[in-house]
């Protein structure tokens, strides 16, 4: 959660973006050990995650319109994946 004051995000015209709850996000992650690589090469793990963001601040929506796409989308998804090793 991101709770902000009225001047934290600004709209295109320079006015305040609004105060209160600006962003709510959830990001569940799943990790799978890659045991077939054996312990002599370290402990390998593959991970996958999905992040969901709900934007509810006018200034933040204006910024998202500039950076992401031409619409003021308030619900965004991101997909992540990776491989890690620990020695």
Biopython code that builds the backbone (N, CA, C, O; Angstrom):
import numpy as np
from Bio.PDB.StructureBuilder import StructureBuilder

atoms = [
    (1, "UNK", "N", (0.831, -1.184, 0.000)),
    (1, "UNK", "CA", (0.000, 0.000, 0.000)),
    (1, "UNK", "C", (0.871, 1.241, 0.000)),
    (1, "UNK", "O", (1.925, 1.268, 0.634)),
    (2, "UNK", "N", (0.441, 2.239, -0.693)),
    (2, "UNK", "CA", (1.134, 3.524, -0.731)),
    (2, "UNK", "C", (0.103, 4.601, -0.400)),
    (2, "UNK", "O", (-0.817, 4.855, -1.178)),
    (3, "UNK", "N", (0.267, 5.226, 0.760)),
    (3, "UNK", "CA", (-0.628, 6.299, 1.191)),
    (3, "UNK", "C", (0.165, 7.596, 1.132)),
    (3, "UNK", "O", (1.245, 7.690, 1.716)),
    (4, "UNK", "N", (-0.360, 8.598, 0.431)),
    (4, "UNK", "CA", (0.409, 9.816, 0.161)),
    (4, "UNK", "C", (-0.354, 11.077, 0.558)),
    (4, "UNK", "O", (-1.569, 11.060, 0.756)),
    (5, "UNK", "N", (0.403, 12.171, 0.666)),
    (5, "UNK", "CA", (-0.179, 13.498, 0.839)),
    (5, "UNK", "C", (-0.581, 14.067, -0.505)),
    (5, "UNK", "O", (-0.204, 13.528, -1.546)),
    (6, "UNK", "N", (-1.339, 15.145, -0.497)),
    (6, "UNK", "CA", (-1.917, 15.673, -1.736)),
    (6, "UNK", "C", (-0.878, 16.174, -2.742)),
    (6, "UNK", "O", (-1.163, 16.201, -3.939)),
    (7, "UNK", "N", (0.297, 16.565, -2.300)),
    (7, "UNK", "CA", (1.292, 17.108, -3.232)),
    (7, "UNK", "C", (2.358, 16.078, -3.630)),
    (7, "UNK", "O", (3.327, 16.438, -4.300)),
    (8, "UNK", "N", (2.205, 14.817, -3.239)),
    (8, "UNK", "CA", (3.219, 13.812, -3.566)),
    (8, "UNK", "C", (3.248, 13.521, -5.063)),
    (8, "UNK", "O", (4.321, 13.503, -5.666)),
    (9, "UNK", "N", (2.090, 13.294, -5.670)),
    (9, "UNK", "CA", (1.974, 13.121, -7.123)),
    (9, "UNK", "C", (1.256, 14.339, -7.682)),
    (9, "UNK", "O", (0.311, 14.837, -7.070)),
    (10, "UNK", "N", (1.693, 14.822, -8.837)),
    (10, "UNK", "CA", (1.034, 15.947, -9.477)),
    (10, "UNK", "C", (0.378, 15.502, -10.772)),
    (10, "UNK", "O", (0.814, 14.547, -11.414)),
    (11, "UNK", "N", (-0.680, 16.214, -11.143)),
    (11, "UNK", "CA", (-1.348, 15.974, -12.411)),
    (11, "UNK", "C", (-0.626, 16.746, -13.514)),
    (11, "UNK", "O", (0.251, 17.563, -13.233)),
    (12, "UNK", "N", (-0.996, 16.485, -14.770)),
    (12, "UNK", "CA", (-0.373, 17.165, -15.917)),
    (12, "UNK", "C", (-0.394, 18.677, -15.776)),
    (12, "UNK", "O", (0.580, 19.349, -16.114)),
    (13, "UNK", "N", (-1.492, 19.209, -15.284)),
    (13, "UNK", "CA", (-1.626, 20.665, -15.194)),
    (13, "UNK", "C", (-0.924, 21.267, -13.977)),
    (13, "UNK", "O", (-1.017, 22.475, -13.756)),
    (14, "UNK", "N", (-0.225, 20.456, -13.184)),
    (14, "UNK", "CA", (0.504, 20.939, -12.017)),
    (14, "UNK", "C", (-0.291, 20.928, -10.733)),
    (14, "UNK", "O", (0.263, 21.210, -9.671)),
    (15, "UNK", "N", (-1.568, 20.613, -10.795)),
    (15, "UNK", "CA", (-2.380, 20.559, -9.579)),
    (15, "UNK", "C", (-2.076, 19.283, -8.795)),
    (15, "UNK", "O", (-1.495, 18.335, -9.322)),
    (16, "UNK", "N", (-2.480, 19.281, -7.530)),
    (16, "UNK", "CA", (-2.234, 18.120, -6.680)),
    (16, "UNK", "C", (-2.919, 16.876, -7.231)),
    (16, "UNK", "O", (-3.994, 16.947, -7.825)),
    (17, "UNK", "N", (-2.266, 15.732, -7.018)),
    (17, "UNK", "CA", (-2.824, 14.472, -7.488)),
    (17, "UNK", "C", (-3.872, 13.888, -6.560)),
    (17, "UNK", "O", (-4.616, 12.987, -6.950)),
    (18, "UNK", "N", (-3.937, 14.389, -5.343)),
    (18, "UNK", "CA", (-4.887, 13.862, -4.368)),
    (18, "UNK", "C", (-4.159, 13.148, -3.245)),
    (18, "UNK", "O", (-3.043, 12.661, -3.426)),
    (19, "UNK", "N", (-4.788, 13.089, -2.100)),
    (19, "UNK", "CA", (-4.170, 12.432, -0.952)),
    (19, "UNK", "C", (-4.901, 11.145, -0.624)),
    (19, "UNK", "O", (-6.002, 10.894, -1.114)),
    (20, "UNK", "N", (-4.274, 10.339, 0.207)),
    (20, "UNK", "CA", (-4.865, 9.071, 0.627)),
    (20, "UNK", "C", (-4.206, 7.893, -0.060)),
    (20, "UNK", "O", (-3.027, 7.937, -0.410)),
    (21, "UNK", "N", (-4.970, 6.860, -0.245)),
    (21, "UNK", "CA", (-4.468, 5.626, -0.844)),
    (21, "UNK", "C", (-4.167, 5.838, -2.323)),
    (21, "UNK", "O", (-5.061, 6.187, -3.093)),
    (22, "UNK", "N", (-2.912, 5.630, -2.725)),
    (22, "UNK", "CA", (-2.513, 5.852, -4.119)),
    (22, "UNK", "C", (-2.310, 4.541, -4.874)),
    (22, "UNK", "O", (-2.708, 4.428, -6.033)),
    (23, "UNK", "N", (-1.696, 3.554, -4.229)),
    (23, "UNK", "CA", (-1.378, 2.285, -4.891)),
    (23, "UNK", "C", (-1.634, 1.127, -3.931)),
    (23, "UNK", "O", (-1.280, 1.192, -2.753)),
    (24, "UNK", "N", (-2.241, 0.087, -4.439)),
    (24, "UNK", "CA", (-2.349, -1.185, -3.730)),
    (24, "UNK", "C", (-1.708, -2.217, -4.638)),
    (24, "UNK", "O", (-2.033, -2.287, -5.824)),
    (25, "UNK", "N", (-0.794, -3.026, -4.093)),
    (25, "UNK", "CA", (-0.145, -4.036, -4.931)),
    (25, "UNK", "C", (-0.089, -5.378, -4.205)),
    (25, "UNK", "O", (-0.014, -5.448, -2.978)),
    (26, "UNK", "N", (-0.127, -6.440, -5.009)),
    (26, "UNK", "CA", (-0.015, -7.816, -4.534)),
    (26, "UNK", "C", (0.905, -8.525, -5.497)),
    (26, "UNK", "O", (0.786, -8.364, -6.712)),
    (27, "UNK", "N", (1.847, -9.329, -4.949)),
    (27, "UNK", "CA", (2.804, -10.001, -5.819)),
    (27, "UNK", "C", (3.142, -11.403, -5.298)),
    (27, "UNK", "O", (4.163, -11.587, -4.636)),
    (28, "UNK", "N", (2.291, -12.388, -5.592)),
    (28, "UNK", "CA", (2.614, -13.753, -5.180)),
    (28, "UNK", "C", (3.787, -14.311, -6.008)),
    (28, "UNK", "O", (3.918, -14.024, -7.197)),
    (29, "UNK", "N", (4.632, -15.114, -5.344)),
    (29, "UNK", "CA", (5.828, -15.659, -5.989)),
    (29, "UNK", "C", (5.932, -17.149, -5.695)),
    (29, "UNK", "O", (5.661, -17.589, -4.577)),
    (30, "UNK", "N", (6.326, -17.921, -6.698)),
    (30, "UNK", "CA", (6.516, -19.366, -6.553)),
    (30, "UNK", "C", (7.957, -19.689, -6.902)),
    (30, "UNK", "O", (8.468, -19.254, -7.934)),
    (31, "UNK", "N", (8.613, -20.457, -6.037)),
    (31, "UNK", "CA", (9.984, -20.897, -6.296)),
    (31, "UNK", "C", (10.040, -22.408, -6.401)),
    (31, "UNK", "O", (9.383, -23.114, -5.635)),
    (32, "UNK", "N", (10.824, -22.907, -7.349)),
    (32, "UNK", "CA", (10.964, -24.346, -7.570)),
    (32, "UNK", "C", (12.448, -24.688, -7.537)),
    (32, "UNK", "O", (13.216, -24.162, -8.342)),
    (33, "UNK", "N", (12.871, -25.568, -6.613)),
    (33, "UNK", "CA", (14.282, -25.955, -6.595)),
    (33, "UNK", "C", (14.636, -26.782, -7.834)),
    (33, "UNK", "O", (13.852, -27.621, -8.278)),
    (34, "UNK", "N", (15.816, -26.534, -8.379)),
    (34, "UNK", "CA", (16.305, -27.282, -9.549)),
    (34, "UNK", "C", (17.308, -28.326, -9.067)),
    (34, "UNK", "O", (18.512, -28.191, -9.289)),
    (35, "UNK", "N", (16.809, -29.356, -8.414)),
    (35, "UNK", "CA", (17.647, -30.370, -7.767)),
    (35, "UNK", "C", (18.449, -31.205, -8.758)),
    (35, "UNK", "O", (19.460, -31.801, -8.384)),
    (36, "UNK", "N", (18.020, -31.259, -10.007)),
    (36, "UNK", "CA", (18.722, -32.076, -10.993)),
    (36, "UNK", "C", (20.129, -31.555, -11.283)),
    (36, "UNK", "O", (20.938, -32.279, -11.864)),
    (37, "UNK", "N", (20.444, -30.298, -10.886)),
    (37, "UNK", "CA", (21.790, -29.746, -11.091)),
    (37, "UNK", "C", (22.781, -30.232, -10.032)),
    (37, "UNK", "O", (23.990, -30.064, -10.197)),
    (38, "UNK", "N", (22.285, -30.827, -8.955)),
    (38, "UNK", "CA", (23.157, -31.360, -7.918)),
    (38, "UNK", "C", (23.700, -30.274, -6.998)),
    (38, "UNK", "O", (23.686, -29.092, -7.344)),
    (39, "UNK", "N", (24.180, -30.681, -5.818)),
    (39, "UNK", "CA", (24.674, -29.713, -4.834)),
    (39, "UNK", "C", (26.086, -29.236, -5.143)),
    (39, "UNK", "O", (26.508, -28.213, -4.603)),
    (40, "UNK", "N", (26.827, -29.935, -5.986)),
    (40, "UNK", "CA", (28.193, -29.505, -6.303)),
    (40, "UNK", "C", (28.223, -28.218, -7.131)),
    (40, "UNK", "O", (29.252, -27.546, -7.200)),
    (41, "UNK", "N", (27.110, -27.882, -7.748)),
    (41, "UNK", "CA", (27.000, -26.666, -8.540)),
    (41, "UNK", "C", (26.252, -25.556, -7.801)),
    (41, "UNK", "O", (25.911, -24.537, -8.403)),
    (42, "UNK", "N", (25.994, -25.741, -6.509)),
    (42, "UNK", "CA", (25.226, -24.766, -5.740)),
    (42, "UNK", "C", (23.753, -25.165, -5.693)),
    (42, "UNK", "O", (23.340, -26.133, -6.332)),
    (43, "UNK", "N", (22.992, -24.427, -4.950)),
    (43, "UNK", "CA", (21.551, -24.669, -4.832)),
    (43, "UNK", "C", (20.827, -23.738, -5.805)),
    (43, "UNK", "O", (20.731, -22.534, -5.568)),
    (44, "UNK", "N", (20.323, -24.302, -6.893)),
    (44, "UNK", "CA", (19.657, -23.519, -7.924)),
    (44, "UNK", "C", (18.151, -23.509, -7.691)),
    (44, "UNK", "O", (17.577, -24.483, -7.206)),
    (45, "UNK", "N", (17.523, -22.389, -8.046)),
    (45, "UNK", "CA", (16.072, -22.266, -7.899)),
    (45, "UNK", "C", (15.526, -21.410, -9.040)),
    (45, "UNK", "O", (16.110, -20.386, -9.394)),
    (46, "UNK", "N", (14.411, -21.836, -9.605)),
    (46, "UNK", "CA", (13.684, -21.030, -10.590)),
    (46, "UNK", "C", (12.499, -20.383, -9.870)),
    (46, "UNK", "O", (11.856, -21.014, -9.030)),
    (47, "UNK", "N", (12.217, -19.136, -10.200)),
    (47, "UNK", "CA", (11.090, -18.451, -9.554)),
    (47, "UNK", "C", (10.231, -17.738, -10.592)),
    (47, "UNK", "O", (10.708, -17.289, -11.634)),
    (48, "UNK", "N", (8.959, -17.653, -10.267)),
    (48, "UNK", "CA", (7.974, -17.020, -11.138)),
    (48, "UNK", "C", (7.033, -16.191, -10.271)),
    (48, "UNK", "O", (6.635, -16.634, -9.194)),
    (49, "UNK", "N", (6.678, -15.006, -10.723)),
    (49, "UNK", "CA", (5.797, -14.137, -9.948)),
    (49, "UNK", "C", (4.892, -13.331, -10.874)),
    (49, "UNK", "O", (5.219, -13.086, -12.035)),
    (50, "UNK", "N", (3.764, -12.932, -10.336)),
    (50, "UNK", "CA", (2.841, -12.029, -11.006)),
    (50, "UNK", "C", (2.578, -10.885, -10.037)),
    (50, "UNK", "O", (2.234, -11.116, -8.878)),
    (51, "UNK", "N", (2.739, -9.658, -10.508)),
    (51, "UNK", "CA", (2.469, -8.483, -9.678)),
    (51, "UNK", "C", (1.238, -7.764, -10.215)),
    (51, "UNK", "O", (1.113, -7.522, -11.415)),
    (52, "UNK", "N", (0.334, -7.430, -9.302)),
    (52, "UNK", "CA", (-0.873, -6.676, -9.646)),
    (52, "UNK", "C", (-0.811, -5.336, -8.917)),
    (52, "UNK", "O", (-0.532, -5.288, -7.720)),
    (53, "UNK", "N", (-1.071, -4.257, -9.640)),
    (53, "UNK", "CA", (-1.088, -2.911, -9.074)),
    (53, "UNK", "C", (-2.425, -2.261, -9.380)),
    (53, "UNK", "O", (-2.886, -2.284, -10.521)),
    (54, "UNK", "N", (-3.053, -1.676, -8.357)),
    (54, "UNK", "CA", (-4.248, -0.873, -8.559)),
    (54, "UNK", "C", (-3.879, 0.573, -8.230)),
    (54, "UNK", "O", (-3.529, 0.878, -7.090)),
    (55, "UNK", "N", (-3.956, 1.461, -9.218)),
    (55, "UNK", "CA", (-3.604, 2.868, -9.060)),
    (55, "UNK", "C", (-4.877, 3.664, -8.819)),
    (55, "UNK", "O", (-5.820, 3.581, -9.605)),
    (56, "UNK", "N", (-4.909, 4.444, -7.726)),
    (56, "UNK", "CA", (-6.127, 5.195, -7.409)),
    (56, "UNK", "C", (-5.819, 6.646, -7.051)),
    (56, "UNK", "O", (-6.456, 7.223, -6.170)),
    (57, "UNK", "N", (-4.834, 7.233, -7.739)),
    (57, "UNK", "CA", (-4.447, 8.624, -7.508)),
    (57, "UNK", "C", (-4.381, 9.314, -8.864)),
    (57, "UNK", "O", (-3.734, 8.806, -9.780)),
    (58, "UNK", "N", (-5.045, 10.474, -9.010)),
    (58, "UNK", "CA", (-5.097, 11.156, -10.310)),
    (58, "UNK", "C", (-3.720, 11.532, -10.838)),
    (58, "UNK", "O", (-3.471, 11.408, -12.037)),
    (59, "UNK", "N", (-2.820, 11.989, -9.974)),
    (59, "UNK", "CA", (-1.469, 12.330, -10.412)),
    (59, "UNK", "C", (-0.699, 11.112, -10.878)),
    (59, "UNK", "O", (0.024, 11.173, -11.872)),
    (60, "UNK", "N", (-0.847, 10.015, -10.174)),
    (60, "UNK", "CA", (-0.185, 8.764, -10.550)),
    (60, "UNK", "C", (-0.739, 8.228, -11.868)),
    (60, "UNK", "O", (0.016, 7.712, -12.691)),
    (61, "UNK", "N", (-2.029, 8.344, -12.070)),
    (61, "UNK", "CA", (-2.632, 7.911, -13.340)),
    (61, "UNK", "C", (-2.141, 8.768, -14.502)),
    (61, "UNK", "O", (-1.922, 8.249, -15.596)),
    (62, "UNK", "N", (-1.963, 10.076, -14.284)),
    (62, "UNK", "CA", (-1.399, 10.937, -15.329)),
    (62, "UNK", "C", (0.011, 10.497, -15.690)),
    (62, "UNK", "O", (0.350, 10.418, -16.870)),
    (63, "UNK", "N", (0.838, 10.210, -14.689)),
    (63, "UNK", "CA", (2.211, 9.753, -14.937)),
    (63, "UNK", "C", (2.250, 8.423, -15.645)),
    (63, "UNK", "O", (3.090, 8.212, -16.520)),
    (64, "UNK", "N", (1.350, 7.509, -15.281)),
    (64, "UNK", "CA", (1.275, 6.216, -15.937)),
    (64, "UNK", "C", (0.877, 6.381, -17.394)),
    (64, "UNK", "O", (1.334, 5.625, -18.251)),
    (65, "UNK", "N", (0.044, 7.348, -17.678)),
    (65, "UNK", "CA", (-0.374, 7.604, -19.066)),
    (65, "UNK", "C", (0.823, 8.023, -19.905)),
    (65, "UNK", "O", (0.919, 7.639, -21.071)),
    (66, "UNK", "N", (1.737, 8.800, -19.339)),
    (66, "UNK", "CA", (2.925, 9.255, -20.071)),
    (66, "UNK", "C", (3.917, 8.119, -20.244)),
    (66, "UNK", "O", (4.456, 7.928, -21.335)),
    (67, "UNK", "N", (4.168, 7.359, -19.174)),
    (67, "UNK", "CA", (5.229, 6.356, -19.191)),
    (67, "UNK", "C", (4.817, 5.028, -19.802)),
    (67, "UNK", "O", (5.649, 4.356, -20.411)),
    (68, "UNK", "N", (3.566, 4.632, -19.661)),
    (68, "UNK", "CA", (3.182, 3.278, -20.053)),
    (68, "UNK", "C", (2.418, 3.206, -21.368)),
    (68, "UNK", "O", (2.828, 2.496, -22.286)),
    (69, "UNK", "N", (1.322, 3.928, -21.464)),
    (69, "UNK", "CA", (0.479, 3.835, -22.647)),
    (69, "UNK", "C", (-0.457, 5.040, -22.689)),
    (69, "UNK", "O", (-0.517, 5.796, -21.720)),
    (70, "UNK", "N", (-1.178, 5.234, -23.771)),
    (70, "UNK", "CA", (-2.011, 6.442, -23.907)),
    (70, "UNK", "C", (-3.321, 6.412, -23.114)),
    (70, "UNK", "O", (-4.089, 7.371, -23.194)),
    (71, "UNK", "N", (-3.602, 5.362, -22.362)),
    (71, "UNK", "CA", (-4.841, 5.312, -21.582)),
    (71, "UNK", "C", (-4.532, 5.438, -20.097)),
    (71, "UNK", "O", (-3.408, 5.170, -19.672)),
    (72, "UNK", "N", (-5.498, 5.833, -19.323)),
    (72, "UNK", "CA", (-5.332, 5.971, -17.873)),
    (72, "UNK", "C", (-5.746, 4.665, -17.195)),
    (72, "UNK", "O", (-6.758, 4.621, -16.497)),
    (73, "UNK", "N", (-4.976, 3.618, -17.396)),
    (73, "UNK", "CA", (-5.305, 2.319, -16.815)),
    (73, "UNK", "C", (-5.002, 2.322, -15.324)),
    (73, "UNK", "O", (-3.931, 2.756, -14.898)),
    (74, "UNK", "N", (-5.945, 1.839, -14.542)),
    (74, "UNK", "CA", (-5.738, 1.797, -13.103)),
    (74, "UNK", "C", (-5.392, 0.403, -12.596)),
    (74, "UNK", "O", (-5.013, 0.251, -11.435)),
    (75, "UNK", "N", (-5.513, -0.616, -13.440)),
    (75, "UNK", "CA", (-5.165, -1.985, -13.054)),
    (75, "UNK", "C", (-4.056, -2.495, -13.962)),
    (75, "UNK", "O", (-4.246, -2.628, -15.171)),
    (76, "UNK", "N", (-2.896, -2.779, -13.375)),
    (76, "UNK", "CA", (-1.723, -3.192, -14.151)),
    (76, "UNK", "C", (-1.218, -4.551, -13.683)),
    (76, "UNK", "O", (-1.304, -4.876, -12.499)),
    (77, "UNK", "N", (-0.692, -5.343, -14.612)),
    (77, "UNK", "CA", (-0.091, -6.638, -14.306)),
    (77, "UNK", "C", (1.345, -6.667, -14.810)),
    (77, "UNK", "O", (1.649, -6.136, -15.878)),
    (78, "UNK", "N", (2.221, -7.290, -14.036)),
    (78, "UNK", "CA", (3.602, -7.543, -14.465)),
    (78, "UNK", "C", (3.902, -9.012, -14.214)),
    (78, "UNK", "O", (3.431, -9.585, -13.232)),
    (79, "UNK", "N", (4.678, -9.618, -15.093)),
    (79, "UNK", "CA", (5.092, -10.999, -14.941)),
    (79, "UNK", "C", (6.601, -11.037, -14.783)),
    (79, "UNK", "O", (7.323, -10.352, -15.508)),
    (80, "UNK", "N", (7.084, -11.842, -13.830)),
    (80, "UNK", "CA", (8.505, -11.938, -13.528)),
    (80, "UNK", "C", (8.946, -13.389, -13.537)),
    (80, "UNK", "O", (8.166, -14.285, -13.213)),
    (81, "UNK", "N", (10.170, -13.616, -13.900)),
    (81, "UNK", "CA", (10.751, -14.944, -13.826)),
    (81, "UNK", "C", (12.251, -14.820, -13.635)),
    (81, "UNK", "O", (12.857, -13.828, -14.038)),
    (82, "UNK", "N", (12.846, -15.829, -13.019)),
    (82, "UNK", "CA", (14.283, -15.758, -12.827)),
    (82, "UNK", "C", (14.853, -17.065, -12.326)),
    (82, "UNK", "O", (14.125, -17.984, -11.950)),
    (83, "UNK", "N", (16.170, -17.127, -12.329)),
    (83, "UNK", "CA", (16.904, -18.275, -11.810)),
    (83, "UNK", "C", (17.947, -17.738, -10.844)),
    (83, "UNK", "O", (18.608, -16.739, -11.128)),
    (84, "UNK", "N", (18.096, -18.402, -9.697)),
    (84, "UNK", "CA", (19.085, -17.962, -8.713)),
    (84, "UNK", "C", (19.910, -19.162, -8.263)),
    (84, "UNK", "O", (19.472, -20.309, -8.348)),
    (85, "UNK", "N", (21.114, -18.866, -7.781)),
    (85, "UNK", "CA", (21.986, -19.901, -7.257)),
    (85, "UNK", "C", (22.606, -19.424, -5.943)),
    (85, "UNK", "O", (22.979, -18.259, -5.805)),
    (86, "UNK", "N", (22.706, -20.327, -5.001)),
    (86, "UNK", "CA", (23.327, -20.052, -3.709)),
    (86, "UNK", "C", (24.444, -21.046, -3.481)),
    (86, "UNK", "O", (24.259, -22.250, -3.659)),
    (87, "UNK", "N", (25.610, -20.543, -3.086)),
    (87, "UNK", "CA", (26.761, -21.412, -2.798)),
    (87, "UNK", "C", (27.003, -21.476, -1.316)),
    (87, "UNK", "O", (27.927, -22.155, -0.870)),
]
sb = StructureBuilder()
sb.init_structure("model")
sb.init_model(0)
sb.init_chain("A")
sb.init_seg("    ")
for serial, (resi, resn, name, xyz) in enumerate(atoms, 1):
    if name == "N":
        sb.init_residue(resn, " ", resi, " ")
    sb.init_atom(name, np.array(xyz, "f"), 0.0, 1.0, " ", f" {name:<3s}", serial, name[0])
structure = sb.get_structure()
